[in-house]
């Protein structure tokens, strides 16, 4: 504490800023690696939310520290002020993390002829409760890829359609989820040629070509499907034969 008393307000604020930047960078890295792996971070508009959250949190604490830091007020009062600032900053960070967690991608779902990136806060709890394991609980880590099929049973088909008319699409009805392997060949059949994706994205041709090269397949051996997302739709590249997902690209799929 004697060392603390010798600091100027600018030194204290600068030290607090460095600590805040380190914590913010760690939180951002964890979010991208676990909840928002590429290309989901950009597709969901996560960058804007995170920059706002971390920007406020990183600047809030250091600015308050710089404003109130004055060793002349006594170590007891100084420690109390810094503790209050730390608690406020932690509360702001915790709230931001909670918002990002609640709105994280939950599933990448293939249905009919496209993928939907389904966010956790758009999955009705009532629908989760009707699903069988493992679809009856919300994923915590990297969002799994699944398929969704329109039920054959007339009553269930009617229920699914009624929900869709009410704004809950088939891809938000986890009781009709199936492993992606069961619908992969359907995805391959619905896929479009890579040349079409390049035509739609002349500015992304090099990126798309790099994906083709990295796949080890000829361009004719790949297809793409559109993936709908909250902020920006993207393309899912699949094997033309078996529908296995090869890669994803932020590119206009329509």
Secondary structure, 3 states (H helix, E strand, C coil): CHHHHCCCHHHHHHHHHHHHHHHHHHHHHHHHHHHCCCCHHHHCCHHHHHHHHHHHHHHHHHHHHHHHCCHHHCHHHHHHHHHHHHHHHHHHHHHHHHHHHHCCEEEEEEECCEEEEEEHHHCCHHHHHHCCCCCCCCCCCCCEEEEECCCCCHHHHHHHHHHHHCCCCHHHCHHHEEEHHHCHHHHHHHCEEHHHHHHHCHHHHHHHHHHHHHHCCCHHHEEEEEEECCCCCEEEEEECCCCCEEEEECCCCC
